[in-house]
Amino acid sequence: MGSFTSKANDELESFLNNRRGSMTSSNKNVSVLLGAQWGDEGKGKIIDYLIENHKINVTARCQGGNNAGHTVVANGRKYDFHILPSGIISPTCFNVIGNGVVVNLDAFFSELAHNGILDESGWEKRIMISSEAHLVFGVHSQVDGRQEDSLAAKNKIGTTNRGIGPTYSSKCFRNGIRVADLMADFEEFSEKYRRLVEHYKKQFPSIEVNVEEELGRFKQHREKLAELKLVGDTVGFIHDQRNAGKQVLIEGANGALLDIDFGTYPYVTSSNSTVGGACTGLGVPPTAVGNVIGVVKAYQTRVGTGPFPTELFDSDGEKLQSIGKEVGVTTGRKRRCGWIDLFLLRRSAIINGYTAIALTKLDILDTFPTIKVAVGYKLNGQVLTSPPAQANAWGAIEVEYKEFEGWNEPTVGVRKYEDLPEKCRQYIAFIEDFIKVPIVYIGVGAERESLIVRQ
């Protein structure tokens, strides 16, 4: 009996080992790129580099909507993307807008036109919108504005008023409308839409919606989507691409510190902008993810309201804003600026499990005689081990800083890590050691080639 049990165990172990080998050898071909701060970290530049140099076959958006903003400089021109995946500019890249994204079709087609994509042959064969994604309507944008206007100045969230939050609310309230509904029976779609408008009118009687006009636009969108075959099963598509050995790059929108669960709630976005959102927003299993790249500015910025412990209100803050050209791509608002917050960055790394960091806009610090980094928080005299979970506590935070002497040398032309000024390398090494993640990519200028890649 004992020998039989031993043999059975050996066979089971052999089977499991074989399965482990087959599961891990080819399936780790998904990379996730996330903003590690409050957004606007320069993700577009890193995405562009990865597509160009790492043979990326598929780029995919997993969450957010047209409240995000990437700027990519390529092909001799500048592109502004809000809902389109950045791979749309590469003729060898397929692009997916996943189920976790909320889709404004007016913005989608407008963005294609604005960036000259419609003039490129065969673009429609390189993009797919999930049939399970939810639609953003004009009524959502109006509700967004009404909700924000109803808040006292100190309590305003700083929303982009693009209707993203209310659309996610509709999704969770289960009266949301999917792309699949639009592509099915249009009369049923119209009835769902009318009910949605009436639902919001009861809450906000001042809302004015031209129902027939918007339905007319959506009928045109429906015809265009069907004609170009832009809607499909994105979960199945990505699964097939992974099994075929293709490389998939997932683009996170917004930033980890704006995550609905782990961000500075309630001053956050309406979706999970951390690594978990990449899986649920595309139907990709966690076991498929091989790399998680966090994109970090060499300093810190934030748009709109919300906690910002290292924010600068002096000439250094103005200098960061001016040299860094810190104006939001999506909103056009000036960004608030401050020193990099390593206490929050370490938290971001814990949650997302970054395998590499891309440190951007290092050159903006070239002329600062003194540079500070936040390394800890105190609240009511007590040292904190984690960021506050309660919103009001942020206002009482005391920040502990470490001070560095500036390098006062230009880094823009540097292409090798060892050629950076010694004091600059010390700054980078401290960040690396503090968060325990290697800094692989270092941005030293606006141009796409202004990037140091450490092997």
Disulfide bonds with the S-S distance in Angstrom:
none
